[in-house]
Amino acid sequence: MKAMEGPYMVDQKVPLDVIGYLSGGSAVTAGLVGSGVAAFLLMRIGTGRVLVLLGSLRTLCFLLFTLHALGVLTGYWPLFGAAGFQTLIRYMEIVALYSLFMAVASSDQPGTDFTVLACAQLLVYLVGSSLAGLIADYVGYGALFALATGISVISVLVTWRMLVPARPTAAETNSAIAPG
């Protein structure tokens, strides 16, 4: 989806210099601010919950792009806001994902495990970018962004299921602290 942001803006007649300023400015700002915010959130609520939060925010960005592509939202400002916010979320997701990769890496070969996971993430991004271009070409941006929104919702639910521990019930908590 991120790979289609630039082409979509070009097709929406956003001047190239504006796209450059937006992309460069949001990348620098998002990289600095997002890294710090993500680190803070990781310490406060944990990796699984951070990834669920960021995935939910990413879904919202995809929905904004969908609504813009379908003509429900118009003008440049919703588009610029969604693009800038998506960049912030992307940098925060990288911090959270790499934290997860470090946590699950084997202590016997952490460098190799981390590298394999990081390469797999980049491979998924590259394949997804290529497929996004093909899909947009065949069915248009509105359908592509709607599909991305749906896939994002599913990924948030799967992430929640896999990475967010269930809270113990009151009975389980009481039995764990009861003498016996």
Helices and strands as residue ranges (DSSP letters): H 2-11, H 16-45, H 47-69, H 76-104, H 110-139, H 141-163, H 170-177
